[in-house]
Amino acid sequence: MSTQLKSPTGAAPAAHGNDAVSAVVRDVIEDIRTNGDDAVRRYSEKFDNWSPESFQLDRSQIEGLVASLPTTVVDDIRTVQANVREFAQRQRESMLDVEVETEPGVFLGHKHLPIVASGAYVPGGRYPLTASAHMTVVTAKVAGVERVTACTPPLRGEIPPATIAAMHLAGADEIFVLGGVQAVAAMAVGTESVGRVDLIAGPGNAYVAEAKRQLFGEVGIDLFAGPTEILVVADDSADPFVVAVDLLSQAEHGPDSPAVLITTSERVAREAIAHVEAVLPDMPTNDMAGPAWRDHGEVHVVEDLDAAYALADTFASEHVQILTREPREALDKMHHYGALFLGEGTCVSYGDKVIGTNHVLPTRGAARYTGGLWVGKYLRTVTYQEVTDQAASARLGELCGRTARVELFEGHARSGDVRAAKYGGAELPWAPATR
């Protein structure tokens, strides 16, 4: 049994960009594919009113921007990046190369090879997300990516120094002050000044998301990103004020960001709703958080925690925060989420900004089939085979011949036949007499 104390009033966010957005993005991509840097500059002027002598920053510019920042800002960037680097390194160390001798003389293996070049898109606009530089540049470098190209748009007509510092300190090899579809397209297809990359990661607005969607396949992407989501599972031990503040922490991302509470306590539910309504009016980001809560906020009261976990799994939310007496229980009970935040001592904002896990996570139910960005995304797991025992090759050749002919692949069968004959003395009835 479940009671819904607050229902969403707005339409669910679209699965991907609307037709008008798609058409604009398609035209920009094709223009940049054809006209390269000239098209990039035209769109930068059109969309961002930005046309510097060079979109790429040189070392002296970067060092000057970093030096212009307060020491505490630079120190904090270094600290956060150290956290991200440490966790990404532990993830990389968990990915072992494998080689096994499956039978005498038959060796199978896999290796994890980094992609050669990646692109990091770090959004600007209302929220210059410096943390996205940590997630997309540091993680790529830990994976061993040789060249990381980082792009960010100008901020109110200026170069954003904190974002540039974050990119630089993270290890970006090339930094461009270039935003929007023009940045994503330039990295994906390559221009005279922007080298083509193999994978593009990082969040962005609807146009950036649509550009990544259209270019996927030609270039790899981290994931298809939608509006930020938060879901809180709470029992009667939860502090309703903490619940409310944490819901609004993610609602401020945008007016279409869902914020959901599932709780076993009607008291916690009603008090959390009251706290949200009390906090919102004076919240500096009320213009975003207010509509998000009004149109996409939900509050459910359920019988017990098992019901709460089951309902939470149907959302497959990007961020799931567990505010219960035994939060680690969720590790066994829940299955569909981008990231779990266990107990009152942590929060989604820690994951977004400082703690070290990656904040690029699946949305719109994609947590049912994928996780978020991590060091493994920048690696390709490739296999190899070697047969050094002639008798083993002969046996495999005979097996290959039989199984391939079941599928009517005669050419495959003959590759097996040749080895069965050469190493095992089998007949080759199909071979030309002149052989």
N, C-alpha and C positions, 0 to 999 in steps of 0.2 A: 504494500500500500504506500502511495506517495502523494503528497500534497504540494502543489506549486503555489507558493506565496507571491512570486513575481514572474511574469511571463514576458518574453521579448515582444515588443510592439513593432519593430522594424523588420523589413525583409532580410532574409539571410543574404550575406555577401555572395556575389556571383562567383561561380567556379573559376572564371578567368575574365580577362578584360572584355569590355563590351565591344560592339562592332566598330564604333567610332574610334576607340583607342587602338584596336587591332589594325584598322586601316592606316592610321597615322604612323604607327610603329612599322608596319610593313613598308610604307613608302620611304621612311627614313633609312631603314636597313638597306633597301635596294639602291637608294641614292648613294649611300656611303660605300656600298660594294662597288659601284660603278665609278664614283668620282673621288673617293678617298678623302684626303685631308681637306680638300676644298668644300666638300659636303659637310664634313665634321664642323668646320668653322662656321658655315652658314647656319647650321642648326644650333650651335652654341650661342651665336649672336641672337638668333630668333627666340630661343627658349630661355636662355640665361642672361642675355645682354652681356656676353662675355667673349672677348676676342683679343687675348693678349698676344704679344709677339710670338711666344711659344707656350703651348699648353703644358709642356713638360718642365718641371722645375729642375734647375741644376743644383749641384751640391752646395754652392755658396748661398743660394736662396734658401735651401732647406735648413742649413745650419743657422742662418739668420733668423728664420721663423722660430726654430727651436729655442734659440737664445732669447727671443723676445718674450717667452712665457715665464711666469713665476716658477721658481724652483720647485715649489710644492706640486705644481701641475705636472712637471716633467717627472718628478720622483714618483708621483702616484701612477703615472702611465707605466713607468718601469716596474713598479711593484705588481700592478695588475697583469702586465705582460709576463712577468716571471711566474705568476700563478697559472696563467694559460699555458705557458711553455712547459711547466713542470707536469701538468696533467697530460698534455699532448704527448710529451716524451714517454710517459708511462704507458700510454695507449700504444705508441709505436713499438715499445719494447715487448708488448704483449703479442705482437704480430710476428710470429716466427716463420722463417723459411723452413720448408719441409723437403726431405728426400727419404724415400723408403724403397727397399729392395723387396718387391712384392712376391717374387720367386727368384731362384738363382739366376743372376745375370739380367734381371729386368728391373730397371730403376725408374721411379716416377718421382717428380718433385714439383714444388712451386716456389716462386720468388715474389717478393713485393717490390715492384719498381715504381719510383715516383714519376708522376707526369713531368714533362720538361718545363712547361710554362703555364702559369695560372694567372687569372685576373681577379683582383679584389675590388669590388664596388662598395664604397663607403658613402652612405647617403649624407646629404646636407639639408638644405631647406630649413624647415622649422626646427628639426632636431638633428644637429650634426652628430651623428652616432660614432664618436671616436672609438667606442668599444668594438664596433664592427671591424676596425682595422686589426685589433688584437685577434679576433676570431678567424679572420680570413687570411691574414699575412703570417702571423706567428705560426699558426697550425700548418700552413703550407710549407714554411721553412723547416719546421721540425720533421715533416714528411720527407724532405730532401728535394723540394722543387727548386730547380736551377734558377728560373727567372720568374719573379712575381711582379706583375704590373699592377699598380694601385691607382684608382681614379676616384676623385671626389669632386662635387660641384663647388663653385664659388658660393660663399655665404654672404648674402646681401651685397654682392658686387665686389667682395674682397676674398683674398686667399685665407682659408680658415687655419690659423697657426696650430691649434691643438690637434686637429685632425691630421695635418701634415706631420706633426711630431710623432703622433701615434703610428702612422704609416712607416716613417723613417726608423723609429726605434724598434718597430716590429721586424724590420729587415727587408722592406720593399726595395727592389732593385731599380724600379722606375716609378716616378710619381707624376701624375698628370692632374692638373686642376681642370677637370672636364666631367660633366655630369650627364645624367639622363640617358635616353636611348642612344645618343651619339657616342657616349662613352662605351656602353655595352657593345654596340655594333662595331665600333673601331677595334676593340679588343678581340671580338669574335672573328671578324673577317680580315683584319689587318689593313693598315694604310701605310702611306709613305713614312709616317713618323711613329705609328703605334704598331708594335710587333704583335702578330697573331698569337693567341694563347690557346691552350687545350681545354681549359675549364674556367668558368666564371662563377664566383661565389659572392654572396653578400645581398642584403635586403635592398629595397627601394620602393618607389611609388608604383602606381598601377602601370605606368608606361615602362618602367624598368622591368617589372615583373613580366609584362607582356613581351618585351624584347627578349628576355631569357627564354620564355616559352617558345617563341617563334624560332629562335636560333638553336634550341636544343636538338642535338643530333649532329649538327654542324660543329658544335662545341659542347662540351659537357657543362652541366650546371650543378649547383649544390642541391637545390630542390625548388619546387614551385611554391613560393611563399604567398600567404594571404595575410589578413589582419591578425595582429597579435591576439592570443587567447589566454585566459586564465580560468582555471577551475579549482575551487577550494573544497576539500572534503573535511568536515568538522564534526566532532561529537560535542557533548555537553560540557567538556572541559575547555573548549576553545574560548579565547577572549574575543568577544564580538567586535570590539574596537580594532583589534589587530586584523580580524577577518575583513572588516570594511576598508581599512587602509590598504591592505594587500590587494583587494579587488580593484581599487581605484588606481593602484600603481601601474596596472597594465591597461586599464581602460583609457588612460591618458595617451596611449599610443595613437589612437585615432577614433573617430566617431563610429566606426564599424567594428570595434574590438569587443568580442563577447567576454563577459565577466559572469561566471556562474558559481553559485554556492550550493552545495549538496550537504545537508546536515541531518543528524539524528535528533536535533534539539530545536523545537519550535521557538523556544526562548532565544537561543543563539541566532536563529534566522531573523526574528523580528527586531532584535536589538542591533544586529548587523545592518539591516535595512535602515533603521533609524540613524545609525552613525553615518552611513553613506550619505543620507539626505542632509545631515548636519554639516558634514565636511565639505561637500561639493560646492556650495555657493562661494566660499572663499578660496577655493583651490585655483592656483594660477593657471592650470591647464583645464579648467572647467569647460572651456569651449570644445574640447575633445572628449574628456572623461564624462561630461554630463550627457551628451547625446548617446555615447556608447552605453552608459548604464541605463538610460531611458529606453533605448531601442533594442539593446542586445543583452541586457542584464537578466539573469534568471536566478530564482531561489527555490530550491526543492527541499522538502522535509520528508525523510524516509524512516522506515521502521527501525533499521539497525545498520551497522557498518557494512555488513555483507551486501545489503541492498544499495548502500551508498557507493561501494566500489563497483558493483555491477552497473549502476546507472552512469557512473563516471566513465566507465569503459565505453559506453555507447557514444560519448562525445569524442573520444580519442583526442583530447585537448593537447595543445602545444605545451602548456605549463600546468602541472597538477600539484597543488600544495596540500599537504596532509597535516591538519591541525587536530590531532587526536592524542589520547593517552599513550597509545602504542603505535607511533607513526610508521615504524619499520615493517609492520604487518602488511602495509600496502605493497611492499616489494614482492610478496607472495600472492597477494589477492588481486592486484591490478596488472593489466596486460597492455593496454593501449594508451600511450602518452608519449609526448616528446621528451619531457624531463620531469622527474619527481623531486619535490622539495619537502623534506621530511622534518616535521616538527617546527615549533615556533622560533627556534634559534636560527633558522634559515628562512629565506624568502626568494621569490622569483627575481626580485631586483638584484640579489646577490649573483644569481646566475647570469642576468643580463649584463652586469657591469664589472664584477670584481673577483668572484670566487675561483674561476679557472676552468669550469666546464664551458662548452661552446654554446652560444646563445642562438645560433642559426638552427631552428628547429621546425619540424613539420607542423602544418596547420591544415584546417579544413578536413579533418579526419584522416589525413595522410599518415598519422602515427599508427594506423592499423597495419601499414605495410612497409614503413621506413622509419629509420631514426634520423637524427639531425646531422649537421656537419661535424666531422671529426677527422683526425689525422688519416684514417683509412680512406677517406674520400679522395685524397690526393695520391693514392697508391693504386697501382694496377696489379692484381694478383694473376701472374702468368705461370703457365705450367710448362714442363719439359719432360721428355722421355728418352731413355737410352736402353738399348738391349745389347749386352756384350756377350751373351752366351748363345752360340749358334744353334744349339738344340732347342733352346727356348724360342728363338726367332722362328725356327722351323715349325714348332707347335703353334705359335701365334699365327703364322702364315696359313697353315691349314684351317685354323679356326676362322680367320679373316675371310678366306675363300668361301667357306660354307655360309657364313652369316651374311656376307655381302651379296651373294647370289640369291638369298632369300628376298632381299630388297631390290634385286635386278640391277645391282651396281657391278657390272662386269669389270670395269676398269679397276675398281677397288679390289675386287677379288683377285685380279691378276697381279697386283702389287704383293698380295699375300702369297700367291702361287709361286712367284719368282723366288721368294725367300724359302718357301717350303722345299723348292727344288734345289736351290743352291746349297742350303745348309742341311737338308734332310734327305735328299735324293728322290724327291717326288717327281712324277711325270708332269710334263707341260704339254698336254695334247693340243692346246691352242697356239703354241709357238710356231713360227714359220720354219719350214724344213731347212732353210738356208742358215738358220741361226748357228 
